[in-house]
Amino acid sequence: MSKAIKLSDELIRDAAVNGKAQHRSTPKQIEYWARLGKMAEENPDLPLSFIKGLLIGIEESKAGDVSVYQFG
């Protein structure tokens, strides 16, 4: 479901610049930041790099890019 919301011009500019560097549209960059922030707030003991890795793993799994982990 899409909704129109008001955001500051500064946030939109920052998202446009960062999104371009990450090959994301401005709205997708804002969604990414929101998702990252939500996960960080829900899991304050996890490092940001770990949370980013989780997000990448989720997307890899959705794309079918998974394999069985071999222990040892």
C-alpha distances in whole Angstrom, upper triangle without the diagonal:
4,7,10,13,16,18,22,23,25,22,20,24,24,21,22,25,24,22,24,27,24,23,19,18,18,14,14,17,16,13,16,18,16,16,19,20,18,21,24,23,23,26,28,31,30,30,28,29,29,25,24,26,24,21,23,24,21,20,24,23,20,22,25,27,29,33,35,36,40,41,45
4,7,10,13,15,18,20,22,19,17,21,21,18,19,23,22,19,22,25,23,21,18,15,15,11,12,15,13,12,15,17,15,16,19,20,18,21,24,23,24,27,29,32,30,30,27,29,29,25,24,27,25,22,23,25,22,21,25,25,22,23,27,28,30,34,36,38,41,43,46
4,6,10,12,16,18,20,17,16,20,21,18,19,23,22,20,23,25,24,23,19,17,15,12,14,16,14,12,16,17,15,16,20,19,19,22,24,23,24,27,29,32,31,31,28,30,30,26,26,28,27,23,26,28,25,24,27,28,25,27,30,32,33,37,39,40,44,45,48
4,7,10,13,15,17,15,14,17,19,16,17,21,21,19,22,25,24,23,19,16,14,11,14,16,13,13,17,17,15,18,21,20,20,23,25,24,25,28,30,33,32,32,29,31,31,28,27,30,28,25,27,30,27,26,29,30,27,29,32,34,36,39,42,42,46,47,50
4,6,10,12,15,13,12,16,17,15,16,20,20,19,21,24,23,23,19,16,14,11,14,15,12,12,16,16,14,16,19,18,18,21,23,22,23,26,27,31,30,30,27,29,30,26,26,29,28,24,27,29,27,26,30,31,28,30,33,34,36,40,42,42,46,47,50
4,7,9,12,11,10,14,15,14,16,19,19,19,21,24,23,23,20,17,14,12,16,16,12,14,17,16,15,18,20,19,19,23,23,23,25,27,28,31,30,30,27,29,31,27,26,30,29,26,28,31,29,28,32,33,31,32,36,37,38,42,44,44,48,49,51
4,6,8,7,7,10,11,11,13,16,16,16,18,21,21,21,18,15,12,11,14,13,10,12,15,13,13,16,18,16,18,21,21,21,23,26,26,29,28,27,24,26,28,25,24,27,27,24,26,29,28,27,30,32,30,31,35,35,37,40,43,43,46,47,49
4,5,5,6,9,10,11,12,15,16,16,18,20,21,22,19,17,13,13,16,14,12,15,17,15,15,18,19,17,19,23,22,22,25,27,26,30,29,28,25,27,29,26,25,29,29,26,28,31,30,29,32,34,32,33,37,37,39,42,44,44,48,48,50
4,6,5,6,9,10,10,12,14,15,16,19,20,20,18,16,12,13,16,14,13,16,18,16,17,20,21,20,22,25,24,24,27,29,29,32,31,29,26,28,30,27,26,29,30,27,28,32,31,29,33,35,33,34,37,37,39,43,45,45,48,49,51
4,5,5,6,9,10,11,12,14,15,17,18,19,17,16,12,14,16,14,12,16,17,14,16,19,19,18,21,23,22,23,26,27,26,29,28,26,23,25,28,25,24,27,28,25,27,30,30,29,32,34,33,33,37,36,38,41,44,43,46,47,49
4,5,5,6,8,10,10,12,14,15,16,17,15,13,10,11,13,10,8,12,13,11,12,15,15,14,17,20,19,19,23,24,23,26,25,24,20,22,24,22,20,24,25,22,24,27,26,25,28,30,29,30,33,33,35,38,40,40,43,44,46
4,5,5,6,9,10,10,12,14,15,15,13,11,7,8,11,9,8,12,13,12,13,16,17,16,19,21,21,22,25,26,26,29,27,26,22,24,26,23,21,25,25,22,24,27,26,24,28,30,28,29,32,32,34,38,40,40,44,44,47
4,5,5,6,9,10,11,13,14,15,13,12,8,11,13,11,11,14,15,14,16,19,19,18,21,23,23,24,27,28,28,30,28,26,23,24,27,24,22,26,27,24,25,28,28,26,29,31,30,30,34,33,35,39,41,41,44,45,47
4,5,5,6,8,10,11,12,14,12,12,9,11,13,9,9,13,13,11,14,16,16,16,19,21,20,21,24,25,24,27,25,23,19,20,23,21,19,22,24,21,22,26,25,24,27,29,28,29,32,31,33,36,39,38,41,42,44
4,5,5,6,8,10,10,11,9,8,5,8,9,6,6,10,10,9,11,14,14,14,17,19,19,20,23,24,24,26,24,22,18,19,22,19,17,20,21,18,19,23,22,21,23,26,25,25,29,28,30,33,36,36,39,40,42
4,6,5,6,9,10,10,8,7,5,8,10,8,9,12,12,12,15,17,17,18,20,22,22,24,26,27,27,29,27,25,21,22,24,22,20,23,24,20,21,24,24,22,24,27,26,26,29,29,31,34,37,37,40,42,44
4,5,5,7,9,10,10,10,8,12,12,9,11,14,14,13,16,18,18,18,22,23,22,24,27,27,27,29,27,24,20,21,24,22,19,22,24,21,21,25,25,23,25,28,27,27,30,29,31,34,37,37,40,41,43
4,5,5,6,9,8,9,8,11,11,7,10,12,11,10,14,15,14,15,19,19,19,21,24,24,24,26,23,21,17,17,20,18,15,18,20,17,17,21,21,20,22,25,24,24,27,26,28,31,34,33,36,37,39
4,5,5,6,5,6,6,9,8,5,8,11,9,10,13,14,14,16,18,19,20,22,24,24,25,27,24,22,18,18,20,18,15,18,19,16,16,20,20,17,20,23,22,21,25,24,26,30,32,32,36,37,39
4,5,5,6,7,8,11,10,9,12,14,13,14,17,18,18,20,22,23,23,26,28,28,28,30,27,25,21,20,23,21,18,20,22,19,18,22,22,19,21,24,23,23,26,25,28,31,34,34,37,38,40
4,6,8,10,11,14,12,10,13,15,13,14,18,18,17,19,22,22,22,25,27,27,27,28,25,22,19,18,21,20,16,18,20,18,17,20,21,19,20,24,23,22,25,24,26,29,32,32,35,36,38
4,6,9,10,12,10,8,12,13,11,12,15,15,14,17,20,19,20,23,24,24,25,26,23,20,17,16,18,17,13,15,17,14,13,17,18,15,17,20,20,19,22,20,23,26,29,29,32,33,35
4,7,10,12,10,9,13,14,12,14,17,17,17,20,22,22,23,25,27,27,28,29,26,24,20,19,21,20,16,18,19,16,15,18,18,15,17,20,19,18,21,20,23,26,30,30,33,35,37
4,6,8,6,6,9,10,9,11,14,14,15,17,19,20,21,23,24,25,26,28,25,23,19,19,21,19,15,17,18,15,14,18,17,14,17,20,18,17,21,21,23,27,30,30,34,35,38
4,6,5,6,9,10,10,12,14,15,16,18,20,21,22,24,26,27,28,30,27,26,22,22,24,21,18,21,21,17,17,21,20,17,20,22,20,20,24,24,26,30,33,34,37,39,41
4,5,5,6,9,10,11,12,14,15,16,18,20,21,22,24,26,26,29,26,25,21,22,24,21,19,21,22,18,19,22,21,19,22,24,22,23,26,26,29,32,35,35,39,40,43
4,5,5,6,9,10,11,12,14,15,16,18,20,21,22,24,25,28,26,25,21,22,23,20,18,21,21,17,18,21,20,18,21,23,21,21,25,25,28,32,34,35,38,40,42
4,5,5,6,9,10,10,12,14,15,16,18,20,21,22,24,26,23,22,19,19,20,18,15,18,18,14,15,18,16,14,17,19,17,18,21,22,24,28,30,31,35,36,39
4,5,5,6,9,10,10,12,14,15,16,18,20,21,22,24,21,20,16,17,19,16,14,16,17,13,14,18,17,15,18,20,19,20,23,23,25,28,31,31,34,36,38
4,5,5,6,9,10,10,12,14,15,16,18,20,20,23,21,20,17,18,20,16,15,18,18,15,16,20,18,17,20,22,21,22,25,25,27,31,33,33,36,37,40
4,5,5,6,8,10,10,12,14,15,16,18,20,22,20,20,16,18,18,15,14,17,16,12,14,17,15,14,18,19,18,19,22,23,24,28,30,30,34,35,38
4,5,5,6,8,10,11,12,14,15,16,18,20,17,17,13,14,15,12,10,13,13,9,11,14,13,12,15,17,16,17,21,20,22,25,28,28,31,32,35
4,5,5,6,8,10,10,12,14,15,16,18,16,15,12,13,15,12,10,14,14,11,14,17,16,15,19,20,20,21,24,24,25,28,30,30,33,33,36
4,5,5,6,9,10,10,12,14,15,18,16,16,13,16,16,13,12,16,15,12,15,18,16,16,20,21,20,22,25,25,26,29,31,30,34,34,37
4,5,5,6,9,10,11,12,14,17,15,15,12,14,14,10,10,13,11,9,12,14,12,13,16,17,16,19,21,21,22,25,27,27,30,31,34
4,5,5,6,9,10,10,12,14,12,11,8,10,11,7,7,11,10,8,11,13,13,13,16,18,18,20,22,21,22,25,26,26,29,29,32
4,5,5,6,9,10,10,13,12,12,9,12,13,10,10,14,13,12,15,17,16,17,20,21,21,23,26,25,26,28,30,29,32,32,34
4,5,5,6,9,10,13,12,13,12,14,14,10,12,15,13,12,15,17,15,17,20,20,20,23,25,25,25,28,29,28,32,32,34
4,5,5,6,8,11,9,11,9,12,11,7,9,12,10,9,13,14,13,15,18,18,18,21,23,22,22,25,26,25,28,28,30
4,5,5,6,8,7,8,7,10,10,7,10,12,11,11,15,16,16,18,20,21,21,24,25,25,24,27,27,26,29,29,31
4,5,6,9,10,11,11,14,13,11,13,16,14,15,18,19,18,20,23,23,24,26,28,28,27,30,30,29,32,31,34
4,6,9,9,12,12,15,13,11,14,16,13,14,18,18,17,19,22,22,22,25,27,26,26,28,28,27,30,29,32
4,6,6,9,10,12,11,9,12,14,12,13,17,17,16,19,21,21,22,25,26,25,24,26,26,25,28,27,29
4,6,8,9,12,11,10,14,15,14,16,19,19,19,22,24,24,25,28,29,28,27,29,29,27,30,29,30
4,7,9,12,10,10,14,15,14,16,19,19,20,22,24,24,26,28,29,28,27,28,27,25,27,26,27
4,6,8,6,7,10,11,11,13,15,15,16,19,20,21,23,25,26,24,23,24,24,22,25,23,25
4,5,5,7,9,10,11,13,15,15,17,19,20,21,23,25,26,24,23,25,25,23,25,24,25
4,5,5,6,9,10,11,12,14,15,17,18,20,21,23,24,23,23,24,25,24,26,26,27
4,5,5,6,9,10,11,12,14,16,16,18,20,21,23,20,20,22,23,21,23,23,25
4,5,5,6,9,10,10,12,14,15,16,18,20,21,19,18,20,20,18,21,20,22
4,5,5,6,9,10,11,13,14,15,17,19,20,19,18,20,21,20,23,23,25
4,5,5,6,9,10,11,12,14,16,17,19,17,17,20,21,20,23,23,25
4,5,5,6,9,10,10,12,14,15,16,14,14,16,18,16,19,20,22
4,5,5,6,9,10,10,12,14,15,14,13,16,17,16,19,20,22
4,5,5,6,9,10,11,13,14,14,14,17,19,18,22,23,25
4,5,5,6,9,10,11,12,11,12,15,17,17,20,21,24
4,5,5,6,9,10,10,9,9,12,13,13,17,18,21
4,5,5,6,9,10,10,10,13,15,16,19,21,24
4,5,5,6,9,9,10,14,17,17,21,23,26
4,5,5,6,5,7,10,13,15,18,20,23
4,5,5,6,6,9,12,13,17,19,23
4,5,8,9,13,15,17,21,23,27
4,6,8,12,15,17,21,24,27
4,6,9,12,15,18,21,24
4,7,11,13,16,19,22
4,7,9,13,15,19
4,6,9,13,16
4,6,10,13
4,6,10
4,7
4
